[in-house]
Amino acid sequence: MALTDASLVALRVFREVAERGTLTAAATALGYTQSAVSRQIAALERAAGAELLERRHDGVRLTAAGRLVLRRAAVVVDQVDAGARELAGLPEDVSTIRLGWFATAGAWLVPRALTALARTHPSITVVTREGSTPALVRALRAGTLDIALISSVPPFRAPDDETPPLVVDTLVERSLRVAVPSTHPLARNDFIDVADLRGQRWISGPGDRWVMGIWPGLDERPVVAHTARDWLAKLQLVAAGLGITTVSASLVAVAPAGVRILPVRGGPAEQRRTVLARLPGPVPEPVARLAAALRAAVLETG
């Protein structure tokens, strides 16, 4: 048995697993059982004659052979899908771009850029999806996104350690800030001293709470009053006086009434980058146009 004997179903399943990061998530997305996904992966590994996935406690990781197969599988699946559309009589839209973005980029950057692009290049269609930075990086590797807006934190390492390295372009770097209720004592000044963050009630996100809502330099065990995934929900909880949370400086213009977003003085600088990432290789003109629109939108917002 050789890789040329691999089924299209197995290639689709493999790509989904690579993008989702776990067999369980891929099974849910495909509507399969986890055992069915496992069987397809096992069949593909037998055909390839190599282990394609490293099974770990937190999911799966592509092996060197897996990365090679993924690059080819993405091309095969895309080409078969394009052929199916042609047979169905649907026009092949070569100007459709698949853009991924992390949550806060959708609050200010994505709408501005897509509005401008639609005005200057109406023939370009952009379809988007939100995701965490790790999920968006996996989607780029799996070939289900053409380009993605991802976040980066110090020390600003590469998005992953896979090969070939992703091409990254920093669009903007801004300081992390703290959102407080406008009636809160911390809202009286135009900045917050880092020492005054001690003893506060925090609104955090799921997962790594130090990344998703609590000031990274806090020198005490934080009191987490509420947990919310969505940034708008966090800010509404802040507006209601239920706690404080960290946010990007980019959200100042879209903060709801009752919220002040302030810089923090003292302690190490906490910078955050918005990065545009893609796979290496020639850049199609529509993708280049979208990237230019994103850069222009950043400049417009200062």
RAWOPE-V58362 format. One record per residue. N is the residue number from 1. RES is the residue in one letter. PSI is psi as a letter, one per 40 degrees, with the letter a starting at -180 (999 if undefined). BURIAL is 1 if it has 24 or more other C-alpha atoms within 12 Angstrom, else 0. D_FIRST is the distance of its C-alpha to the first C-alpha in Angstrom with 2 decimals. Layout:
# RAWOPE-V58362
((N,RES,PSI,BURIAL,D_FIRST) (N,RES,PSI,BURIAL,D_FIRST))
This chain:
# RAWOPE-V58362
((1,M,h,0,0.00) (2,A,i,0,3.82) (3,L,d,0,7.09) (4,T,e,0,8.14) (5,D,e,0,6.49) (6,A,i,1,8.63) (7,S,i,1,11.76) (8,L,d,1,15.21) (9,V,d,1,16.49) (10,A,d,1,14.26) (11,L,d,1,15.42) (12,R,d,1,18.94) (13,V,d,1,18.93) (14,F,d,1,17.75) (15,R,d,1,20.53) (16,E,d,1,23.00) (17,V,d,1,22.38) (18,A,d,1,22.82) (19,E,d,1,26.02) (20,R,d,1,27.48) (21,G,e,1,26.86) (22,T,i,1,26.25) (23,L,d,1,23.99) (24,T,d,1,27.23) (25,A,d,1,28.53) (26,A,d,1,25.35) (27,A,d,1,25.42) (28,T,d,0,29.09) (29,A,d,0,28.65) (30,L,e,0,25.95) (31,G,f,0,27.75) (32,Y,i,0,24.92) (33,T,i,0,25.29) (34,Q,d,0,24.18) (35,S,d,0,21.96) (36,A,d,0,20.19) (37,V,d,1,19.70) (38,S,d,1,18.45) (39,R,d,0,15.81) (40,Q,d,1,14.59) (41,I,d,1,14.61) (42,A,d,1,12.81) (43,A,d,1,9.92) (44,L,d,1,9.99) (45,E,d,1,10.36) (46,R,d,0,7.36) (47,A,d,0,5.35) (48,A,d,1,8.10) (49,G,f,0,8.27) (50,A,i,1,11.89) (51,E,h,1,14.63) (52,L,d,1,15.74) (53,L,h,1,18.87) (54,E,h,1,21.65) (55,R,h,0,23.27) (56,R,i,0,27.05) (57,H,d,0,30.13) (58,D,e,0,30.93) (59,G,a,0,27.54) (60,V,i,1,24.42) (61,R,h,1,24.17) (62,L,h,1,21.52) (63,T,i,0,20.24) (64,A,d,0,20.19) (65,A,d,0,16.45) (66,G,d,1,17.27) (67,R,d,1,20.09) (68,L,d,1,18.10) (69,V,d,1,15.54) (70,L,d,1,18.65) (71,R,d,1,20.46) (72,R,d,1,17.87) (73,A,d,1,17.30) (74,A,d,1,21.10) (75,V,d,0,21.47) (76,V,d,1,18.94) (77,V,d,1,20.55) (78,D,d,0,24.01) (79,Q,d,0,23.50) (80,V,d,0,22.28) (81,D,d,0,25.27) (82,A,d,0,27.57) (83,G,d,0,26.53) (84,A,d,0,27.22) (85,R,d,0,30.62) (86,E,d,0,31.45) (87,L,d,0,30.66) (88,A,e,0,32.88) (89,G,e,0,35.63) (90,L,h,0,35.79) (91,P,i,0,36.74) (92,E,h,0,34.36) (93,D,g,0,36.47) (94,V,e,0,35.60) (95,S,e,0,38.38) (96,T,h,1,36.98) (97,I,h,1,36.56) (98,R,h,1,35.00) (99,L,h,1,37.29) (100,G,i,1,37.00) (101,W,i,1,40.08) (102,F,i,1,41.37) (103,A,d,1,44.14) (104,T,d,1,47.32) (105,A,d,1,46.21) (106,G,e,1,46.28) (107,A,d,1,49.92) (108,W,d,1,51.29) (109,L,d,1,48.97) (110,V,d,1,46.47) (111,P,d,0,49.12) (112,R,d,1,51.32) (113,A,d,1,48.62) (114,L,d,1,47.18) (115,T,d,0,50.72) (116,A,d,1,51.55) (117,L,d,1,48.34) (118,A,d,0,48.96) (119,R,d,0,52.44) (120,T,d,0,51.55) (121,H,g,0,48.18) (122,P,e,0,48.05) (123,S,e,0,45.09) (124,I,h,1,42.78) (125,T,h,0,41.31) (126,V,h,1,40.35) (127,V,h,0,38.48) (128,T,i,1,38.72) (129,R,i,1,37.62) (130,E,i,1,39.14) (131,G,i,1,37.31) (132,S,i,1,37.78) (133,T,d,1,37.16) (134,P,d,1,34.02) (135,A,d,1,32.58) (136,L,d,1,33.51) (137,V,d,1,31.92) (138,R,d,1,28.59) (139,A,d,1,28.96) (140,L,d,1,29.59) (141,R,d,1,26.45) (142,A,e,1,24.43) (143,G,e,1,26.10) (144,T,e,1,28.08) (145,L,i,1,31.36) (146,D,d,1,32.76) (147,I,i,1,35.52) (148,A,i,1,36.99) (149,L,h,1,40.32) (150,I,i,1,39.86) (151,S,i,1,42.44) (152,S,h,1,42.90) (153,V,i,1,45.19) (154,P,i,0,46.67) (155,P,f,0,45.61) (156,F,f,0,43.60) (157,R,i,0,40.32) (158,A,i,1,37.22) (159,P,d,1,35.67) (160,D,i,1,32.61) (161,D,f,0,31.19) (162,E,i,0,27.92) (163,T,i,0,27.26) (164,P,i,0,28.31) (165,P,i,0,31.62) (166,L,i,1,32.88) (167,V,h,1,35.90) (168,V,i,1,38.83) (169,D,h,1,42.34) (170,T,h,1,45.10) (171,L,d,1,47.11) (172,V,i,1,49.73) (173,E,h,1,50.70) (174,R,i,1,53.22) (175,S,i,1,54.74) (176,L,i,1,53.85) (177,R,i,1,56.78) (178,V,h,1,58.07) (179,A,h,1,58.94) (180,V,i,1,62.03) (181,P,i,1,64.23) (182,S,e,1,67.09) (183,T,e,0,69.51) (184,H,i,1,68.05) (185,P,d,0,70.25) (186,L,e,1,67.47) (187,A,e,1,67.83) (188,R,d,0,71.38) (189,N,i,0,70.43) (190,D,e,0,68.15) (191,F,i,0,65.95) (192,I,h,1,65.03) (193,D,h,1,65.66) (194,V,d,1,62.61) (195,A,d,0,64.91) (196,D,e,1,65.78) (197,L,e,1,62.21) (198,R,i,0,62.81) (199,G,e,0,63.54) (200,Q,i,1,62.08) (201,R,h,1,60.03) (202,W,i,1,56.62) (203,I,h,1,54.31) (204,S,i,1,50.76) (205,G,i,1,47.26) (206,P,i,0,44.46) (207,G,b,0,42.33) (208,D,g,0,43.96) (209,R,d,1,47.56) (210,W,d,1,48.75) (211,V,d,1,46.63) (212,M,f,1,47.20) (213,G,e,1,50.97) (214,I,h,1,52.81) (215,W,h,1,54.42) (216,P,d,1,52.22) (217,G,e,1,55.30) (218,L,h,1,56.89) (219,D,f,0,58.28) (220,E,i,0,58.45) (221,R,h,0,56.33) (222,P,i,1,56.19) (223,V,h,1,57.47) (224,V,h,1,54.90) (225,A,d,1,56.82) (226,H,i,1,54.13) (227,T,h,1,50.41) (228,A,h,1,49.07) (229,R,d,1,45.90) (230,D,h,1,47.49) (231,W,d,1,49.84) (232,L,d,1,52.28) (233,A,d,1,52.59) (234,K,d,1,53.38) (235,L,d,1,56.06) (236,Q,d,1,57.58) (237,L,d,1,57.83) (238,V,d,1,59.53) (239,A,d,1,61.91) (240,A,e,0,62.83) (241,G,f,1,63.89) (242,L,e,1,61.26) (243,G,a,1,60.01) (244,I,i,1,58.88) (245,T,i,1,55.47) (246,T,i,1,53.97) (247,V,i,1,52.99) (248,S,i,1,52.24) (249,A,d,1,55.31) (250,S,e,1,53.72) (251,L,e,1,54.59) (252,V,d,1,58.35) (253,A,e,0,58.84) (254,V,e,1,57.12) (255,A,h,1,58.49) (256,P,i,1,60.18) (257,A,i,0,63.91) (258,G,e,0,65.01) (259,V,h,1,62.59) (260,R,h,1,63.34) (261,I,h,1,60.57) (262,L,i,1,62.01) (263,P,i,1,61.06) (264,V,h,1,61.26) (265,R,h,0,63.54) (266,G,i,0,63.20) (267,G,i,0,60.25) (268,P,i,0,57.19) (269,A,h,0,56.26) (270,E,g,1,53.41) (271,Q,i,1,51.71) (272,R,h,1,48.79) (273,R,i,1,46.84) (274,T,h,1,45.31) (275,V,h,1,42.43) (276,L,h,1,40.50) (277,A,i,1,36.85) (278,R,i,1,34.01) (279,L,i,1,30.93) (280,P,i,0,31.89) (281,G,i,0,32.00) (282,P,i,0,34.32) (283,V,h,0,36.31) (284,P,i,0,36.64) (285,E,d,0,40.33) (286,P,d,1,40.31) (287,V,d,1,38.88) (288,A,d,0,41.53) (289,R,d,1,44.19) (290,L,d,1,43.20) (291,A,d,1,43.23) (292,A,d,0,46.68) (293,A,d,1,47.90) (294,L,d,1,46.83) (295,R,d,1,48.63) (296,A,d,0,51.72) (297,A,d,1,51.78) (298,V,d,1,51.83) (299,L,d,0,54.76) (300,E,d,0,56.65) (301,T,e,0,56.56) (302,G,999,0,57.85))
